[in-house]
């Protein structure tokens, strides 16, 4: 009987994002053959491959390899240390061009929703105005230039997040 994938509060779309794939693996942590494997970032002194989502979810992978799925220095600050622990030790990351950055809102981390270009988020322009202004400032772009070059899998890649408490969308971006 197939096992239901674990739910990840801060990365509910790990399959859509391609960091968890429906492929066979022999997980190096639980030693079980699994139907899903993790292909996202994992920071450890060891070169680790083939992690299953269940060993990510329960923290076993992070404990066994003294590793992290997100660099804590590349996260917004949050009020609750347990949230940081869950994000870096029990949440699959996402794949960015540079170092992935995790956004927060309402004192907690947001959920990463999808990789985006302008076409996918133009309907959220007003809601994302502060983040767009910050990105434009960081890349020395006008808003019109930003709109032209933000492309999914393009030179400037967007990452859409959503607050798990109030539903506010957030955006960060990086370039290749």
C-alpha positions in Angstrom: 0.0 0.0 0.0 1.5 3.4 -1.0 2.3 5.7 1.9 0.9 9.3 1.9 3.6 11.9 1.6 4.2 13.9 4.7 2.7 17.4 4.8 5.3 20.2 5.0 4.0 23.5 6.5 6.6 25.7 4.9 6.8 23.8 1.6 3.4 22.4 0.8 4.2 22.1 -2.9 7.5 20.2 -2.8 6.3 17.9 -5.7 5.3 20.9 -7.9 8.6 22.6 -7.2 10.4 19.4 -8.2 12.4 19.0 -5.0 10.5 15.8 -4.2 10.1 13.5 -7.2 8.2 10.3 -7.7 11.2 8.1 -8.2 12.5 5.0 -6.4 15.2 5.5 -3.8 16.9 3.4 -1.1 16.9 6.1 1.6 20.3 6.2 3.4 18.6 7.1 6.7 15.7 4.6 7.1 17.2 2.0 4.8 13.8 1.5 3.1 13.0 1.4 -0.5 10.8 4.4 -1.1 8.8 5.7 -4.1 9.8 9.4 -3.5 13.2 11.0 -3.3 14.4 14.5 -2.4 16.4 16.6 -4.9 16.7 19.9 -3.1 19.4 21.6 -1.1 20.9 19.9 1.9 23.9 21.4 3.7 26.1 18.8 5.3 29.8 17.9 5.5 28.8 14.6 3.8 27.6 14.2 0.3 24.1 12.8 0.8 21.7 11.6 -1.9 18.5 9.7 -1.9 16.8 11.1 1.1 13.1 10.2 1.5 10.4 12.8 2.5 9.6 10.8 5.6 13.1 11.1 7.0 13.1 14.8 6.2 9.7 15.3 8.0 10.7 13.5 11.2 14.1 15.2 11.3 16.0 11.9 11.1 17.9 12.9 7.9 19.1 16.2 9.5 20.1 14.4 12.7 22.0 11.6 11.0 24.0 13.8 8.7 24.1 16.9 11.0 22.6 18.8 8.1 20.2 21.6 7.2 17.8 22.0 4.4 18.0 25.8 4.6 20.9 28.1 5.6 19.6 29.9 8.8 21.6 33.0 7.8 19.5 33.1 4.6 16.1 33.5 6.4 14.1 36.4 7.6 14.0 36.6 11.4 11.1 34.9 13.2 9.9 35.1 16.8 9.7 31.4 17.5 12.9 29.3 17.5 10.8 26.2 17.0 9.8 27.6 13.6 13.4 28.0 12.6 14.2 24.5 13.7 11.3 23.1 11.7 12.3 25.0 8.6 16.0 24.1 8.6 15.8 20.5 10.0 12.4 19.1 8.8 11.3 21.0 5.7 12.5 20.3 2.1 14.1 23.4 0.6 13.5 24.9 -2.8 16.1 25.3 -5.6 17.3 28.8 -6.4 19.9 30.3 -8.8 22.0 31.6 -5.9 21.6 30.9 -2.1 17.9 30.3 -1.4 16.3 32.9 0.9 13.2 32.1 3.1 10.7 34.9 3.7 8.5 35.5 6.7 5.3 37.3 7.7 3.2 37.6 10.8 6.2 36.5 12.9 6.5 33.1 11.2 8.0 31.7 8.0 5.9 31.8 4.9 5.2 28.7 2.7 7.1 28.7 -0.6 4.4 28.4 -3.3 6.0 28.4 -6.7 8.7 29.5 -9.0 7.4 32.6 -10.9 8.0 35.1 -13.6 6.1 38.3 -14.1 3.3 36.6 -16.0 2.5 34.4 -13.0 2.4 37.3 -10.5 1.2 40.4 -12.3 -2.3 40.1 -10.8 -0.5 40.4 -7.4 1.4 43.6 -8.2 -0.3 45.7 -5.5 0.1 43.1 -2.9 3.8 42.5 -3.7 4.6 46.2 -4.1 7.0 46.4 -1.1 8.9 43.2 -2.2 9.1 44.4 -5.8 10.5 47.8 -4.6 13.1 46.0 -2.5 14.1 43.7 -5.4 14.3 46.6 -7.8 16.5 48.5 -5.4 18.8 45.5 -4.8 19.2 45.0 -8.6 19.2 48.7 -9.5 16.2 48.2 -11.7 13.1 50.3 -12.5 9.8 48.5 -12.0 9.3 48.4 -15.7 12.7 46.8 -16.2 11.8 44.3 -13.4 8.6 43.4 -15.2 10.4 42.7 -18.4 13.2 40.6 -17.1 11.5 38.6 -14.3 10.9 35.3 -16.1 10.3 31.8 -14.8 13.6 29.9 -15.5 15.0 33.2 -16.9 17.8 35.5 -15.9 15.9 36.9 -13.0 13.9 34.2 -11.2 11.1 34.9 -8.8 10.0 32.8 -5.8 6.5 33.3 -4.5 5.7 32.7 -0.8 2.5 33.0 1.1 1.9 33.7 4.8 0.6 30.6 6.6 -1.4 32.9 9.0 -3.0 35.7 7.0 -2.4 34.7 3.3 -0.3 37.7 2.3 1.9 36.9 -0.7 5.7 37.7 -0.6 8.3 37.6 -3.3 12.0 37.2 -3.5 14.2 36.9 -6.6 17.7 36.1 -7.7 19.7 36.0 -10.9 21.8 33.4 -12.5 
